[in-house]
Amino acid sequence: MQKDKKNDAVDILLVWPPIENYFSAAVPSIGLAYLAAVLEPHYNVRILECNNEGMYSADAVIEYIRKMKPRVAGFHLATLCVPCTEEIVKALKEDDECPVFLAGGPHASALPAETLDTGIDYIAIGEAEATIVELMDYICGKPNALSPDDIESIAFKRDGQTVITNKRKLLDVNTLPYPAWHLFNKEDYSGALRKTDKILPVMSSRGCPESCTFCYKEIFGTSIRFRNPKDVVDEIEYLKDTFQIEQFAILDENFTLSKKHAMEFCNLLIERDLNLGWYLGNGVRVDSTDEEVIAIMKKAGNYRIALGVDSGNDDILKELKKRITKEQARNAVAVYKKYGYEITTFFLIGAPSETKQTVQDTIDFAIELNPDIASFNNLTPLPGSELYKYYDAKGDLLTKDWRHYNYFYYKDRDPVYNHPTLTWDELRKLRTKAYRKFYFRFGYVFSQFRRLKSFSDFTLLLKKAFTFLGFMKTNL
């Protein structure tokens, strides 16, 4: 959020709504930053990421919007954002004057008709950089603006009926401007897992060709589009010179999928000698492990990696359509450890054929791999995913109260679906068991102390420990 300039009317406020029982973002939203960047040449833009601004309630956001009086309010709608957004929109629509309401993001794109029922006026379906400019031109009455019927990939209501326009082609990622980071209060972002808070995210590609049952792929598509590596490195150098970053985070879904792209990027980064640490936090595929790539990534400053392992049972991996094996995960962790990486592994509990034994297989495998961080989440059927469609078709979704679809916070949630083999309480207890078995053991604690090389490493380890204990108390 940026302080308003005096006498400047705000054309559009881009909002990441509050999410209950959810950690604040470790880095600012690159999605909102890209939208702001394409809008700013034409409109006065402001950004509000609520959790990071300490706005945890709908009332706080309602008061803020009433004071700012933007012409348009655009909401990023992940599933967990929907309940609060609905409350905000309905309250503001009671006012004599209220903004036009836009929404985009995975939930709005997956369920456009249902999202319009919350009071949203227009939905940008999928990738929204071109769409949002055309919508703003129409709303603001610009000459030669397209009518809603002619704007591709939007949804709106006419005479009570939902209208969905023709699908827009995916854009050329090399035409995007740099994200508008000057609109964020970057000091609002901190993370327990990194060595500095002077950090910004970068995206070097969009899209994912995989078909995992728990993912929704319609925002960036199922084909991967790479940016020119030189342009990415130019952007990183610009971030260092302009915002004095000390690290960056690459948010690609498949950074190591193309060896050519990864090698060219790393070689350019080494040539520039920017002296920046960086990490890959979104989950690299274990079947794309290439020691030559890993070695040059390390030389280029990459120090932390996240791996999508997901299960310690090969049958569960097949059911999730991961197209990986335990052996590939075992090999990936070994190679990354060889080069001294900090390793995070992601695991999921609750595939349709999951049993107590397959969960135990996952716990045992996590302990065998012994990464620096193991994240265990209960598999949640989010709208748009194959898993959601599976349970919905069977009539096994128990609620569409989206507050309960929080896969991070599981302690007091109501059941959202009927699992074929495990009760809701069993799923919750198995997740708690996984965390306790992995972290509360001598081998793990000893391995973390062995990594310490300086007092700053020790203070970072303490920060991680206190963050984890807070997570355990709140979520398990």
PyMOL commands that set and color helices and strands:
alter all, ss='L'
color gray80, all
select helices_A, chain A and resi 30-39+51-53+58-68+79-92+106-110+112-116+129-139+148-150+173-175+181-183+186-188+229-243+259-272+286-288+291-299+314-319+326-338+356-369+386-394+402-404+424-439+442-450+455-475
alter helices_A, ss='H'
color red, helices_A
select strands_A, chain A and resi 12-16+45-49+72-76+100-104+122-124+154-158+161-164+199-202+205-206+225-226+247-250+277-284+302-310+342-349+373-378
alter strands_A, ss='S'
color yellow, strands_A
deselect
rebuild
show_as cartoon
